[in-house]
Amino acid sequence: MKLVDKFVSRELLVNVLFAIAILSLVLVVGNIFRKLLPLLVNHDVPVEYLLAFIAYVFPFSLIFTIPWGLLTAILLVFGRLSADNELIALRANGVSVPRVAVSLGVIALVCTAFCLWLTVQVSPATQKKLRSTIFDLATRDPMALFGSDQVIDQFPGRKIYVGKKEGNKLENITVFELDQKSMPLRVTFARTGMLEADLDNKRILMHLYNARYQQRDEKDPSDLRKIKDGISMHEGTLPISLDELYEKEKKRPSRSAMSIEQLLDQLQSESTRERSESRTEINKRFSFPFACV
């Protein structure tokens, strides 16, 4: 029986690892490059940020690809044993199918324990790191957030459209300054501009040329009849503070980035919605790993 257990274990492990590699490559890396390649090309994002993004997504993807890979390996290995009549030969020699599947049970338990560790410990930490990637990019290389024919909405209270970017030079710029309800209060137009990073003061200086702006009524910004055309200027500077990004990062993380201890603490919350969402997140974290068994 040791020979049978060794054979089944080896075949299962080889097929599990191969299936996980293929599924991760197709489902994860393919989607990552599909979503991030335009960002990498248009925004001059450093390659290390792309590699960090892949590293943060990969542990979360294993929660799904490990059960799929194990199921694929079971179908391949036991399907081949059945097709070659090896299961019939084993049963004829007094070896039952449950006895042959002992190795499978051990591998399934190991996969379950590994997935449980990923969902409870690793995935929340990587999700938190993933959310802070854009924040790190904005604070270390803020000009990388700007790209050609793109809307930049990473800065709270502002949306900025840039028609064309070459280095730190911009063309066809539109800046929307928003209120708390995301209604535009002030709209600034400029034909050309230039970006300057002032990291010492945690801000970006956007130098605008041939600019003009429109002011809306603060009490009723939706009333277009109250729009006031502002001044036109040959040259001006619009400072964009990065402090708001710091404050945004300090806000409570999403539940997928919370630790088990934080979720358990929220079960004592007075809010029924928070208790329900936290309970759902806890159930998800402990139910997904058991897909292996």
N, C-alpha and C positions, 0 to 999 in steps of 0.2 A: 504493500500500500504506500510505502514511502516513495516508491518510484512514480506511482500514479499521482500522489499529492504534489510531488515536485514538478511533474509534467504539467498538470493543470495550473499550478501556481505560476509557473514560468510563462505559459501561454496567456494567462489572464493579465499578468503584469505587463507583458510586452504590448498586448493589444490595448490595455487601458492607457498606458503612457502614449502610445501612438495616436489613439483616438483623442485624448486630451490635447495633444499638440496640434492636431489637424483642426479640431473644433475651435481652439483658442486662436489659431492663425486666421481661420475663415471668419469667425463671428466677432472676434475682438479686434485684432490688429487691422483687419479690413475696414471695419467701421471707424476705428480711430483715424486711420489715414484718410478716409473719405471725409471726415469732419474737420480734421486738423490741417490737411494739406493746403487748403485755401488760406487758412490762418498763417501757416508757415511761409507761404509765398507772398501774400499780400501785405502782411504786417511785419515782415522781417523778424519773426520770432526766433530767438536762438534755439539751436538744435537741442541743447540740454533741457529746455522746457518740454520739448516733444518727448524726449526719453523719460523725463520725470512723469509726464502724463501717462505714458504707457505703463510705467512701473506702478503707478497708483491704481490704474484700472485693472491690471492683471489679477491681483488677489481677489477682487470682487467677482471677476469673470469665472474664476476657478470654482466658485460655489455652484455654478450651473454646469460647467463643462465636466467636472469630475463625475457627477451622477450620470450625465449623458455618455461619457466615455466608458464608465463601468457597464452600463446597459449595452452599449455597442460591443464591448469585449465579451459579455455573456452570450450575446446572440452569435458572435463569430466563433467562439471556442466551442460552446456546447452544440451549436449548429453543425460544426465540422465533425465533432465526436459522433453526433447522431447520423450524419450523412455517411460516415465511414464505418458505421455499425459497431463502433468501439463501445458505446454504451450497452449495446446488446451483449457484446462479448464479456464486459465486466459483470453484468447482471447474471450471465450464465455461469460465471465463476463465483457467484455469491456476494458480489459487491453491489450494494444498493446505490441508487442515484443520490439520496441524501448524503451517503458516505463520500461519494465523489465530490459533492458540493461543499465539503467541509472547508477546503481551501478558499472557495468563493466566499463563504461566510466570514472567514478571518479577514480577507481583503476588504469586504464590504464594511466590516466594523472599523478597520483602519481608515478607510475613506470617510466614513461617517465622523470619526473623531477628528480627522484633519479638517473637514468642512466645518465642523462645529467650532474648532479653534479659529478658523478664518472668519466666520460670521460674528463670533463673540468678541474677539480680540483684534484681529488684523484689519478686517474690512472697515469698521468705524474709524480707525486711525487713518487709513488710506483715503477714505472719503473726505475726512476733514482736511487732509493735505491737498487733495484734489481741488477742493473749494478755494483753498488759499493760493492756488497756482497763479490765477489771474491777478490776485492781490500782490503777490511777490513780483510779478512781471511789471505791474504798474508802478511799484515803488522803486524797483531797481532800474528798469528801462521803460519809463512811461511812454516814450514816443513810439514804442513798438505796438502800442494799442491802436494807433492810427493807421489806416490803410486806404487805398484808392477805392472810391465808390462804395464806402462803408459807412454805416451808422454806428457811432461809438456811444454805448449806453452804460459803460462801467462806472461813470462818475455820477453819484446821486445828485438829483436836481438838475441834470443837464443831459441833453442829447445833442450830439455833434455829427453833422454829415460832412464828409470830405469827398469832393469829386475826384481829385487826383493828388497823389503824394509821390514826391521824388526826394528821398533823403529826409530832410527836415523842412522841405518846402511844400506848401499846400496850395491848392487851387479850388475855387468854387466851394467856399465854406459856408455852412449854415449852422448856427448855434441856437438851440432852443433852451431857454431857462424856464424850468417847470415849478409849479407850486406843489403842495402836498398831495393834491388830487391828480397830479401829472398833467395839468392843464398848462399850456404855454403862456407865460406872462410877458416874456421878452424874446424877440427873434432878431438875431444879428446876422447880416449877410456880408460877405467879403469876397472879393474876386481872388485875392491871393493872401497868403499868410506864411508864417514861419514859426516853428516850434523851438522852444528852448527849455531844457530841463533845469529847474532850480531845486535840486534835491536837498540842499542845505536848509531851505525854508519849506520843504515838503510841498512843492507846487510845480505846475507847468505854466510857462508863460507862452501864450499864443499871441504872436504879433500879427495884427490884421492890417491889411492895406486896401484902400478904396472900399471902405466899409460903411454900412448904414444899419440902423436898427429900428424896430417897431416896438412900441410899448402898448400892452393891453391893460384894460382896467383890472385892478387887483381884486375888486369885489365881484366883478362879473366878467371873467376872462373869455367866456363863450360868446359874449355880445360883440360881434365884429364891427358894429357901428361905432364903438368906443375906442377903436384902434387909433393910436396916435403915432404918426411918423416921427421918429426921433432924428437926431442930428446925423449928418453925413460927415465922415472924417477921412482924411487922406491916410492917416496912420494912427493906430491905437493898439493897446495891449490888454488882453483879457487874461487875468490870472485864474488858474484852475487849481484849487486846493486839493491836495491829496489827503488831508486830515479826514475828509468825509469817508474815504476808502478805509482808513484805519477804524473809524467808528462803525462802518458797515461790517468789517471783519469781526468786531467785538460782539456783534449780536449773537443771540443764541443759535447754535448750529442746527441744521436739519436733523430729524430723528435718525436718519440713516448714518449720520456722523456721531451720534451720541453713544456713549458707553452703556453697558448694561446697568451700572450703578446709577447713571443719570436717568435712565428710563424707569428704573425701580423707584427712584425718588419722585418722578412725575406721577406715579400711580397714587401718590398721596395728595395730588393737586386738587384744589377746589373746583377746577374746571372739568366738567364732564367730557368735553371734547378732547382735552389733553390726556385724560386718563384713558379714553377709548383709543386714541391714536398711539399712545405708548404701549398699551396692551397688544394692539395689532402688530406693532413693530417687534415686540418681544416674541410673539407667536411666530412671526416670519423667520426670525433668526434661529429659532430652535426647530422649526419644521423643515426648512430647506435641507439641512444636513442629513436628515433621516430619509431623504429620497434615495440614498444609496442602498438602504435595506428594504 
